[in-house]
Amino acid sequence: MTDRKTIIRSVGAYLPARILTNEELAKTVDTSDEWIVQRTGIRQRHIAAEGENTSDLAAAAGRRAMENAGLEIGDIDLIVCATTTPDMTFPATAAIVQQKLGMHHGAAFDIQAVCSGFVYAVGTADSFLKNGMGKRALVIGAETASRLLDWNDRTTCVLFGDGAGAVVMEMGKPSEPERGVLATALRSDGHFWNKLYTDGGPSSTQSMGHVRMEGKEVFKHAVGMITDVVYKVLEDTGHTIEDLDWFVPHQANKRIIDGAGVKLGLPPEKVVITVDRHANTSAASVPLALNTAVADGRIKRGDLVMIEAMGGGFTWGASLIRW
Ligand code: UT7
């Protein structure tokens, strides 16, 4: 294990072309734009086209991340894909992405930590690279959550959307020792699995199932779990909330993000919010938000960036990155 850190070299993202607004949704399910905006901050979500699979979204985001770094697939030797909506039960979606990107070498596997998947994937890739198990990783969060929804259940179907985001991670240069992933904290407590789950799966029902959620229960635990891991990585690195330039949270519900921001004492202008544009895209939400804030010039080299997520399992995690 080296003392050097892994850096995030670039970001990329992809959202399917089709946009489904709250108003459109209210025509088919008993809900309203007003209720959805007030309770969640969501205004619209993107829906993958027929035949467009999670691996297509993941490969598109991955290609953009590589382009933004001036890299080609030959430069990557590890693909880690966080997803809860794999193309198939097996093989791993990462393997299909590997094929779509034309990569024959290296290794590719999926991470399943639901909405926390991307933070888990960053932590995993960070450990792999620091241990010499790969030189450069394409770390992806990608979901076609729309395929897991019961479109008659208004308590869940209004909340989710499809999308993908990706980062290229590699070892930092000795000339820039301050840059990189400073610390990651990952947590889970499986006693909460039945608060947010699918009512099916290959082993239990031999079917896929649909998302089922006790929304209030998830909400009740979310802020505490988020702040728990944020404080942990701050403590591990000797930083304080005041040191943060950007807080890039999982985009599930604006009220949860606002609640965490208030509890942490974060000024709202340091919080990146994109949930209004793409709803909860599970493992894709953090890299989608990162991509937005990097592309619009908010996140710059040298900034201190906290990413965090919480979701099914329950799982939760945070990572502090010197950009
Ligand atoms: O990544 C983690 C993934 N999950 C989450 O982050 C979700 C966490 N939970 C939440 O975001 C919120 O709990 C929800 C947005 C899901 C719900 O908000 P809430 O303020 O907890 O509302 P509620 O469940 O208490 O429902 C309030 C009312 C109920 O009606 P009654 O019983 O008061 O008459 C619901 O039936 O709103 C009703 N309702 C709806 N009304 C219109 C529930 N869903 C809808 C809907 N449109 N889509």
Boltz pocket constraint, residues with backbone or C-beta under 6 A from the ligand:
constraints:
  - pocket:
      binder: B
      contacts: [[A, 30], [A, 31], [A, 32], [A, 35], [A, 36], [A, 39], [A, 40], [A, 115], [A, 154], [A, 155], [A, 156], [A, 158], [A, 196], [A, 214], [A, 215], [A, 216], [A, 217], [A, 218], [A, 219], [A, 222], [A, 250], [A, 252], [A, 253], [A, 256], [A, 280], [A, 310], [A, 311], [A, 312]]
      max_distance: 6.0
